[in-house]
Amino acid sequence: MQALKTNRMIISVVSPVYKAERILNDLVAQIESELKKITDSYEIILVEDGGPDQSWTVIEQLCKQNSRVKGIKLSRNFGQHSAISAGLQFSSGEWVVVMDCDLQDRPDQIVKFYEKGKAGFDIVQGSRVNRNDSWFKKKFSWLFYRILAYLSGIPQDNTIANFGIYHRKVIQAVNKLPERMRFFPTLLAVVGFKRVVIDIEHAARPEGSSSYTFSKLLDLGLDVILANSNKPLKLIVKFGLFTSLLSILYSLIILIMYVKGEIKVLGYTSLIVSLWFLFSILMIVLGVIGLYVGKVYEGVKSRPIYVVDQILNSPETVTDNLDK
């Protein structure tokens, strides 16, 4: 492919970094090798998300060796999607690639993304048809996204993650969204634009394991659901109506049996079971309402979704809404 010679930034690659000190050099080398097939005008933005290892030290070395590598260090761990938001705010390319740092998102797919984008698409996402993950992780991911899609009301595909290429106008629209809960695939669904999904190769993890534990996935799922849908509240109302109908039916049955003289003494067991059941439902209802109230409280506080500690090689574009 003929390399483009231009002074305008063509491609930005944004990668959130967490516990990746051993693979960062390889990551940058592979990304550069692929970007040079497209253009000489590119930047690689590595956002260090407060990891416990020496990833930032490696990023500092990479930035000293290569001015095209931009380093952003967050003041603490804010989460993958907040780190992505930080990288997007600082990106300046006409096209922006978002990819994980673990090399499961293969850099050699970037050219394929770019060519598809230039064919007339604003969003090009990769579908990991053959995922190089354990059987349990794949099945759990499938179940997780099915439940997430149902409760959030937003279509989800467990083969599609963050890896893809996005036109500048898409990134600008995403950056303007006021949501405090930043889940990148959902934000893309909100802004729209012309998109296409293509099959891509998915690599095995060369180092370490995923930082997404069951607990973190559960928290993320709850955040996405509460931020994007009131369906849980509607389900509670429907369930309440259903249990009300059952209680009315049960009461009628008991009344008929009493009139017929079939009941002499009402059972203690049925009374206790009914009380426990109803109070359990009440606690669930209050808990769900409390979660929504908690999210409203968090939104009212308007705390930043990330705080930048250090910046290396001064990314060219710094927007005025970094306090989001």
BELPE-V295022 format. One record per residue. OMEGA is omega in radians with two decimals (* if undefined). BURIAL is # if it has 24 or more other ideal C-beta (glycine too) atoms within 12 Angstrom, else .. Layout:
# BELPE-V295022
omega:OMEGA burial:BURIAL
omega:OMEGA burial:BURIAL
This chain:
# BELPE-V295022
omega:-3.09 burial:.
omega:3.12 burial:.
omega:-3.14 burial:.
omega:3.11 burial:.
omega:-3.09 burial:.
omega:3.10 burial:.
omega:3.14 burial:.
omega:3.12 burial:.
omega:-3.10 burial:#
omega:-3.05 burial:#
omega:2.95 burial:#
omega:3.04 burial:#
omega:-3.13 burial:#
omega:-3.14 burial:#
omega:3.04 burial:#
omega:-3.04 burial:#
omega:3.07 burial:#
omega:-3.14 burial:#
omega:-3.08 burial:#
omega:-3.02 burial:#
omega:-3.06 burial:#
omega:-3.07 burial:.
omega:-3.08 burial:#
omega:3.13 burial:#
omega:3.12 burial:#
omega:3.13 burial:.
omega:-3.12 burial:#
omega:3.14 burial:#
omega:-3.14 burial:.
omega:3.12 burial:#
omega:3.14 burial:#
omega:3.13 burial:#
omega:-3.13 burial:.
omega:-3.12 burial:#
omega:-3.13 burial:#
omega:3.04 burial:#
omega:-3.10 burial:.
omega:-3.00 burial:#
omega:3.00 burial:#
omega:-3.08 burial:.
omega:-3.11 burial:.
omega:3.04 burial:#
omega:3.11 burial:#
omega:-3.08 burial:#
omega:3.13 burial:#
omega:-3.09 burial:#
omega:-3.11 burial:#
omega:-2.97 burial:#
omega:3.02 burial:#
omega:-3.13 burial:#
omega:-3.10 burial:#
omega:-3.08 burial:.
omega:-3.08 burial:#
omega:-3.12 burial:.
omega:-3.11 burial:#
omega:3.09 burial:#
omega:3.11 burial:.
omega:3.12 burial:#
omega:3.10 burial:#
omega:3.12 burial:#
omega:3.13 burial:.
omega:-3.14 burial:#
omega:3.09 burial:#
omega:-3.10 burial:.
omega:-3.01 burial:.
omega:-3.11 burial:#
omega:3.14 burial:.
omega:3.07 burial:#
omega:3.13 burial:#
omega:-3.13 burial:#
omega:3.07 burial:#
omega:3.13 burial:#
omega:3.08 burial:#
omega:-3.02 burial:#
omega:3.08 burial:.
omega:3.10 burial:.
omega:3.14 burial:#
omega:-3.11 burial:#
omega:-3.05 burial:#
omega:-3.01 burial:#
omega:2.99 burial:#
omega:3.09 burial:#
omega:3.07 burial:#
omega:3.12 burial:#
omega:3.09 burial:#
omega:3.13 burial:#
omega:3.13 burial:#
omega:3.13 burial:#
omega:-3.11 burial:#
omega:-3.09 burial:#
omega:-3.10 burial:#
omega:-3.09 burial:#
omega:3.03 burial:#
omega:3.05 burial:#
omega:-3.12 burial:#
omega:3.05 burial:#
omega:3.04 burial:#
omega:-3.11 burial:#
omega:3.07 burial:#
omega:-3.06 burial:#
omega:-2.99 burial:#
omega:3.13 burial:#
omega:2.93 burial:#
omega:2.92 burial:#
omega:-2.99 burial:#
omega:3.13 burial:#
omega:-3.11 burial:#
omega:3.06 burial:.
omega:-3.08 burial:#
omega:3.13 burial:#
omega:3.12 burial:#
omega:3.09 burial:#
omega:-3.06 burial:#
omega:-3.14 burial:#
omega:3.13 burial:.
omega:3.11 burial:#
omega:3.13 burial:#
omega:3.12 burial:.
omega:3.04 burial:.
omega:-3.14 burial:.
omega:3.13 burial:#
omega:3.13 burial:#
omega:3.07 burial:#
omega:-3.12 burial:#
omega:-3.12 burial:#
omega:3.07 burial:#
omega:-3.11 burial:#
omega:-3.06 burial:#
omega:3.12 burial:.
omega:-3.09 burial:.
omega:3.09 burial:#
omega:3.10 burial:.
omega:3.13 burial:#
omega:3.13 burial:.
omega:-3.13 burial:.
omega:-3.11 burial:.
omega:-3.14 burial:.
omega:-3.14 burial:.
omega:3.12 burial:.
omega:3.11 burial:.
omega:3.14 burial:#
omega:-3.13 burial:.
omega:-3.12 burial:.
omega:-3.09 burial:#
omega:3.06 burial:#
omega:3.13 burial:.
omega:-3.13 burial:.
omega:3.14 burial:#
omega:-3.12 burial:#
omega:-3.06 burial:.
omega:-3.12 burial:#
omega:-3.10 burial:#
omega:-3.14 burial:.
omega:-3.14 burial:#
omega:-3.14 burial:.
omega:3.10 burial:#
omega:-3.06 burial:#
omega:3.07 burial:#
omega:-3.10 burial:#
omega:3.10 burial:#
omega:-3.11 burial:#
omega:-2.99 burial:#
omega:3.12 burial:#
omega:3.09 burial:#
omega:-2.98 burial:#
omega:-3.12 burial:#
omega:-3.09 burial:#
omega:-3.11 burial:#
omega:3.06 burial:.
omega:-3.13 burial:#
omega:3.11 burial:#
omega:3.13 burial:#
omega:3.12 burial:.
omega:-3.13 burial:#
omega:-3.11 burial:#
omega:-3.13 burial:.
omega:-3.05 burial:#
omega:-3.07 burial:.
omega:3.05 burial:#
omega:3.13 burial:#
omega:-3.04 burial:#
omega:3.03 burial:#
omega:-2.90 burial:#
omega:3.13 burial:#
omega:3.12 burial:#
omega:3.11 burial:#
omega:3.09 burial:#
omega:3.12 burial:#
omega:-3.12 burial:#
omega:-3.04 burial:#
omega:3.10 burial:#
omega:-3.07 burial:.
omega:-3.08 burial:#
omega:-3.05 burial:.
omega:3.06 burial:#
omega:3.09 burial:#
omega:3.13 burial:#
omega:3.09 burial:#
omega:3.13 burial:.
omega:3.06 burial:#
omega:-3.13 burial:.
omega:-3.04 burial:#
omega:3.02 burial:#
omega:3.14 burial:.
omega:-3.09 burial:#
omega:-3.04 burial:.
omega:3.02 burial:.
omega:-3.14 burial:.
omega:-3.10 burial:.
omega:3.10 burial:#
omega:3.12 burial:#
omega:3.06 burial:#
omega:3.11 burial:.
omega:-3.13 burial:.
omega:-3.14 burial:.
omega:3.09 burial:.
omega:3.12 burial:#
omega:3.11 burial:.
omega:3.13 burial:.
omega:3.14 burial:#
omega:3.12 burial:#
omega:3.13 burial:#
omega:-3.12 burial:#
omega:-3.12 burial:#
omega:-3.09 burial:#
omega:-3.10 burial:#
omega:-2.99 burial:#
omega:-3.06 burial:#
omega:2.99 burial:#
omega:-3.10 burial:.
omega:3.09 burial:.
omega:3.11 burial:#
omega:3.11 burial:.
omega:3.12 burial:.
omega:3.11 burial:.
omega:3.12 burial:#
omega:3.13 burial:.
omega:3.14 burial:.
omega:3.10 burial:.
omega:3.09 burial:.
omega:-3.14 burial:.
omega:-3.14 burial:.
omega:3.09 burial:.
omega:3.11 burial:.
omega:3.10 burial:.
omega:-3.13 burial:.
omega:3.10 burial:.
omega:3.11 burial:.
omega:3.14 burial:.
omega:3.14 burial:.
omega:3.11 burial:.
omega:3.12 burial:.
omega:3.13 burial:.
omega:-3.13 burial:.
omega:3.13 burial:.
omega:3.13 burial:.
omega:3.14 burial:.
omega:3.13 burial:.
omega:3.14 burial:.
omega:-3.14 burial:.
omega:-3.11 burial:.
omega:3.13 burial:.
omega:3.12 burial:.
omega:-3.13 burial:.
omega:3.14 burial:.
omega:-3.05 burial:.
omega:3.09 burial:.
omega:-3.09 burial:.
omega:-3.13 burial:.
omega:3.11 burial:.
omega:-3.12 burial:.
omega:3.14 burial:.
omega:3.14 burial:.
omega:3.14 burial:.
omega:3.13 burial:.
omega:-3.13 burial:.
omega:-3.09 burial:.
omega:3.14 burial:.
omega:3.06 burial:.
omega:3.09 burial:.
omega:3.14 burial:.
omega:3.13 burial:.
omega:3.11 burial:.
omega:3.13 burial:.
omega:3.13 burial:.
omega:3.13 burial:.
omega:3.14 burial:.
omega:3.09 burial:#
omega:3.11 burial:.
omega:3.10 burial:.
omega:3.11 burial:#
omega:3.10 burial:#
omega:3.12 burial:.
omega:3.12 burial:.
omega:3.06 burial:#
omega:3.12 burial:.
omega:3.11 burial:.
omega:3.13 burial:.
omega:-3.13 burial:.
omega:3.14 burial:.
omega:3.08 burial:.
omega:3.07 burial:.
omega:-3.12 burial:.
omega:3.12 burial:.
omega:3.03 burial:#
omega:3.07 burial:#
omega:-3.11 burial:.
omega:3.10 burial:#
omega:-3.12 burial:.
omega:3.06 burial:.
omega:3.11 burial:#
omega:-3.13 burial:#
omega:2.96 burial:#
omega:3.04 burial:.
omega:-2.97 burial:#
omega:-3.07 burial:.
omega:3.05 burial:#
omega:-3.09 burial:.
omega:-3.06 burial:.
omega:3.13 burial:.
omega:-3.12 burial:.
omega:-3.14 burial:#
omega:3.12 burial:.
omega:* burial:#
